[in-house]
Amino acid sequence: MSPMGRNQQHRTGRTRGRRIFIRVSDQEFEEIRAAAGAKGVSVSRYLVEAHETCTDLEAAKKRCETGPIVEKLEAIRTEIWHIGHNVNQIARNTNRDMSASMDDECSAAKAVRDCARLFVQASDAIKRLSNQIVS
């Protein structure tokens, strides 16, 4: 049988008998061939590895989008939204009556402190997420 007609076996023992024909420009072909050569693999192996890498990146992206850090950020966002709603109610009551009670002032000050605390938590969560993506 000619070398072109035989099935190739993958490192795991899976037979690869399917072929894909694609069109690329001369420049793209040379870039792909050079990249494969730099890695010491065939063009076919290079393209399969590129596909596997892309699949792995998509899976990592999904994990980042649905992971515990994202859930924490969503909880922080919700809490900040509630705080903002409360501050708006205080402002509306103050503007309506043209006065603010000591309780209103304390509540607004506490809301500002809570927001500051939540922003620090959000910043820490974002740093952890960034470190996971880079690693």
Disulfide bonds with the S-S distance in Angstrom:
none
